Amino acid sequence: SCKVFFAKDPLKIVRAQGQYMFDEKGEKYLDCINNVAHVGHSHPYVIKAATKQMELLNTNSRFLHDNLVQYAQHLTATLPEKLSVCYFVNSGSEANDLALRLARQYRGHQDVITLE
C-alpha cells in the first residue's frame, strides 16, 4: 500500500543545499515536497543552532527543560492573546491526535469527517 513517488524512474537524492536537492548524477531539483521549505537544506544558522542544542541535550519534548518555556514565551509574544497556550508534540501524528482530542473536548462531539 506504500508507493514510491517516482515508480518509473526513482530519484536517488544524495545531497541538498538551500531549496535544491541533487541526485547521484549531479542533476538539480527544486524541492517542493519536503518539510524544509521554510529554511532550506543545510542552512548554516539552523545547523549551528541544532549543533549547539545537541551538544547540550538531544531529546524530544517529553521532558521539561527551560528552553521549552523560553520558546513558548517567545512564540506567544508574537501572537494574539487568544493564542497564548502552546502544546509541544513529537510528530505530525501526535499533533493531529491532540487537535482531534481538543476539538472533541471543546465541542462535546465525537463525530469526525476526514478527507483522503
Secondary structure, DSSP 4 states (H G I P E B T S, - for coil): ----TTSSS---EEEEEBTEEEETT--EEE--SSTTTTT-BT-HHHHHHHHHHHHH----TTS--HHHHHHHHHHHTTS-TT-------SSHHHHHHHHHHHHHHHH---------
